């Protein structure tokens, strides 16, 4: 049996029109000889009745520091509603379908509320559903511990659900349908010149995702890389092959012509970031550990970490600031906060071992009068913390500096075959 996993994000199932477009993609996959497994996110965005943030606010409006267990329970409902609605929509179109929760789909989690890891997956019920000729529709973003405690997988966790199921089912590929045409050189909503990148390596996409690109969840890419599973990111409603993600990227392999890597492949960003600075009068290793331990207990992820003997600097999502300040205050730790920040990152396999990339980035931003508050880097990325007011200007500056708007040669476009084109 040829299996393909199709993941539809929140905007792809939010309206009747979009759900009908999703049904068309499912039908095309079936007509192409594949048995589809559909993974759905919660319907819509914040403010819409069944969106994750709307459900979350139901309990946070009552008690802002509600236990993470209760948050997970209410947030998991959005995807379950979405799965049932999508299954009903398929039935109406004459396609037999059955909806499943993450638990029913066999996703076993580690018990970490809000940011759970899937430790095993046995999609027994899904296989049975497919053998009976039905489409399996799975609620993304969730699983459960062996004891039945519901866990969510963090923002974008439906992507992770789709890839884990794809690996467990031996799928030919996983298709991520979204409201953009693929993975672009920068966010096309902020930069008109951004173009779709025909193919990328797992490492590049994973880094872009970690640095803030919201097209696909980084954990999903890591799972796909581990299992050598092809990913395709494409638009729900528009034509085009989107972005193919695999081991090869722009390298030769799998029938693709070799291409040289650009120094920078794409630019990612994360908005609404707060910088926290904690200063001691003298080194204090015990209190230093206390900082990170209390934030971890509060379920707060930190980024851009700089540790000096008497100074600790890191960033968090601004929405987590009240929780972080309360956790630090309980331990008697004072901090200074810089709100209104954003992180911009340049990513590319081509910068590995190439000197001078940081100098080029810093010079380009300095020439535009953009203040750099903090930096971090890896072998394929450079990240910079800047004032959020300068975010769009910074993205455009770096995009232009590294010539990312140059159109790809038509001959360089990948000729891969998607199950639902």
N, C-alpha and C positions, 0 to 999 in steps of 0.2 A: 504493500500500500504506500503510495506517494503522499506524504503529509507536508502541508505548508502551514505555518502559523502566521496569522494576520492580526496585528495589534492596531486598534483604533483608539486614538486619544480622546480626551474630553470634548474638544471642539468637533471631532469627527462623529460623535454620537449625540450631540447636544440638541439637534433639530430634526424634524421629520425629513427634511431634504437631505441632510447629511447622512442620516441612517439609511435612507434609500440608496445613496451613493455607496455606502458600505455594503449593502446587500448586493449591489452590482459587482463589487470586487469579489465577494464570496462566490457569486454565481460564476464569474469568469474563472476562478480557481477550480471550481468543480468541473466546468466544461473543459478545462485544460487537463483533466485527469487527476487532480489532486483532491485529497480529503482535507478540508480546512478546519483548523482549530482557531477560533476567534477569541482574542483577549481584549477586554474593554476597560477603559478608565471611567471615572465618574462623569456624569453628564454636565458639561458647561463649566463656567468659571465662577469665581466668588460672587455671591449675590443671587445666583440662580438657585432654585430650591434644592436640587440634589447634588450640587457641587461639594467637593470635599471641604473647602473653606467655610461654606455655609453650614454644613453639618457640624464642623468643629466649633463654630461660634455658638451653636446651641448650648453647649456645656460651658465654654469659656466665658460666655456672658453671665452665667450664673456664678462661676468661681474661676477666676483667671488662672489659678495654679492647680487646676484639676489634675488628678493623677494621670500619668501617661497611659495606664491601662484603660481608663474610661475613654480617653481620647481615641485610642486605637479601636475600641469597640464601635464608637459612633462613626469614625472616619471610614471604617470598612463597609459601612452600609451603602455608600455612594456607588461603589463598583457593583455590589450585589443588585441594586436597583437597575443599574445600567445593563447588566448581563440579562436580567429577566426581560427588560424592555427590548433589547436587541434580539433575543430569542423569539419574542412575540412578533417582532417585525419580520424576521425570517419566515416564521410560520405563515404569516399573511401573504408573503411572496411565494408560497408553495414550497418552501425549503424546510424540511424537518430539522428541528434544532432542540437542544437541551442545555439549560444553563447550570453552571456549577459555581460554588464558592471556591476560594483558594484551598480551604480544607478538603472539600470534596474532590478537588483536582489533584490532591496528593502532595501539596506543598507543606513540608514540615519546617518550622522555624526554630530559632534558638532562644526565643523568649525575650529578646530585647525590644521593648515597646518603642514604636516610632521609627526605628532604624534596624529592623530585624534582618538577619541573614537566613537564607534558605539552606538548611543543612542536608536535606534529602528530598527527593521527588519521585513518587511512584504513581504515575497517572493512570492507574488501573481503570477507573470509571470512564476516563476519556477514551481509552482504547476500545472499550466496550461500546461506547457511543458511536465511534467512528466505524466499527465493524457493522453496526446496525444501520449504517448509511445516513446518520444524522450529523449535523454540524455541532461541535461542542463549543459553547460560549462560556468563557471563564472570566470571573471577576478578578481583575488584576490587583496589584498593590497589596496583596495580603496572603497570609498563610496562618498556620496554627501550630502551637507546640504539641508534643506528644500527649500532653495533658489536656489539650483542647483550648488553650488560651489563645485568643485572636491576636495576631501581630500584624502591623503594617510594615511595609518595606522602605518607607521614606519616599520623598517626592520623586515622581517619575518611576515608581516601583512597578508600574504595569509593564514597562519595557523589560524589566528584569524578569517578571512573571513569564512574559512571552518567550524570552530567550531560554530560560530554564526549561520550560515545557518543550521548546523546540529541540533542545539537546536530549531531554529524556525520551522524547517520542521519535528521535532520529529523523527530524524534519529536513527537507531539502534546503529550506531557507526560512528566515523570519523576515516578514515585511512590516515595517513600521510606517503606518499611514498618519500623516499630519497635515497641518494647514500650510506648509511650505513645500517647495519642489524638491527638497533634498537638503543636504548640509552645505551651507554657503561659506564663503570666505569671511563673512561677518554677518551680523544679524540684519537681514534685508529690511526689517521694519525700522531700523535706525540708519541704514546706509543703502541708498538706491543702487550704487555701483556694485554691491555685493553680487557674486555669481555662484551658481551651484558648482560644487566640486564633483566631477564624475566618479572618482574613486579615491578611497583613503585606506590607510592601514588601520588595524585595530588600535595601535598605540597612539596614532594621531587623534582618532576620534575619542578615545578614552581620555586623553589629555584635554582636548577641547571641552568635553563634557564635565570633567573635574573642575575646569576653570570657569564654568558658567554657561556654556552653550546648552540650550534646553531642548534640543531636538531629540536627544536620546540619553538615557540614564547611563552613567559610567559603569555601574555594576553590571548592566546588561552587556556592555561591550566586553568586559572582563570575562564573563561567562562564555560569550561567543568565541573569544580568542582561545580560551581553554579547550573548547570543543571543536575549534576550526569550523565554525558554523557561519555561513554567509548571511550577512544582514543587508537589507535594502531599505533605505529611507526615501519615501516618495510622497507626493501629494495624493490626497484622497480623490480629488475631483479633476485635476488637471493632467494632461498628457505629459509624458516624459519618463525617462528611466530612473531619475533620481540619483542617489549616491549609493554605490556598491561598497561595502566594507568587508575586507577580508585580510588575509595575511599579506597579500601582494601589494595592495594599494597601487601606486604608480610604477612599481617595479615590474620587470618581466615575469611572466608566470601565468598559468591557466589560460594560455592563448592570447594574452595581452602584450602589446608592444612595450618595450622598455621606455621609460621616460626619466629624465633627471629630476631629482627632488628640488623644489624651490627651498630657499633658506627658510622662509615662513610660508606655511600652507594656509593658515586661517587665524582669525582673531576672535577670541571669546571674551565675554564680560560678565560680571556679576554686579548688579546694582543693590542699593539699600544695604550697605555694609557699614558696620561700626567698628572703629579701632579702639582697643582697650590697652591702656598703658598702666603698668603697676611697677612702682619704684620702691626699693628698699634702701635704707641707709647703709646697710652692709650686707654682704652675701648671707643668705639664710636658706640652705637647701631644703630644710623641712617645710618651711612656708612656701617655697617654690613648688614643691610637690603638692601641697595642699591646694594651690590655685587650680591646677589641672585636674586633680581628683574631684574637687567639689563641682567643677563645671561638668565633668563626665557624669557624675551622679545625677546632675540636673538635666542630662540628655542634651547637652549643648556641644555642637561640633565647632571646633576652632580652626582657623586657617591663617596663612601668612605669619607663621610663628617665628619670632626673633627672641632669643634668650641670651641675656648678658648677665654677668655676676649680680648686678643690683637692679637690672631693668628687664622686664618681661613685656613684650609687645605681641599682640595677636589680633585677629579680626573675627567677628561673628556676624551672623545675619542680624540686621537691626531689629527684626521682630522678636528676637530672643534676648534683647538687651534687658528688659525688666527681670526676666528669670535669672540672667547672669549676674546682674547687680545684686539681686536678693541673695543668691547663693554665696557670692563673695562677702557680702555684708555679714551673713551668718557666721562666717569664719573670721571676722574682724579684719578683713583685707580691704583697704581703700584702693580705688582705681580712678584713673582719668579717662574720659570717653570722648572720642572724636566721632560725631555723627555725620551723616551726609556724605559718605565715601562710596567709592565704587572700585572694583578691580578690573583691570584690562590686561589680557594676556595674549602674547603672540606665540603660536605653536607651529612646529614644523620639524620633520625628520631631518631636513637639510641643515639645521643649525648644530647638529651634533659634531663637536670637535672643531667648529668653525669659530675662530677668534673674531672679536669685534662686533658681534651682534648686539650685545648689551650697549655698547657705545653708540651704535646707530639708533637704537630705541631711545636712549636717554637724550641724545642730541635732537632727534626729531621732535620729542615732546617739549624739550627746553626751548626750541625755536618758536614754539607756539605758546610759550608762557604757561605751560601746564605744570603744576607743582606735583612732584613725586613724593609721596609720604612714606612709602615703604616698598621694598622689592623682595622677590623670591624667584628661584629658578630651578629647573631640572635640566636633564640633558636635551629635552626637546621643547622647552617652554621658558618664557620669561614673563613673570607677572608683576604688575605695578599697581599700588594703591594710589588713587588720585581723588580729588574732590569730584563728587558726582556731577556737579554742574559742568564739568569739563569732559564728561564721558563721551558724548557724541563727537566732539572735536578730536579727542584722543583716538577714537576708532578710525575716523576718517584720515587723520594724520598718518597713522601707522599703515592703514590700508594703502594709501597713496605711496608712502615711502617704500614699501616692499612690492609695489606694482601688482597687487592682488586682483585688481579689476580687469586685468588683461584677459580677453576671452580665450578660452581653451581652443586648441585646434580641433576642427570636426573629426579629423582622423584619430584624435586621441580619445574620443569618447568610447566608453566600454560597450562591448557588444554582448553583455550578459543577458541571459534569458530569465525573466521573472515569471513565476507561476501565474500571476494575475496582472497582466499588462493591458 
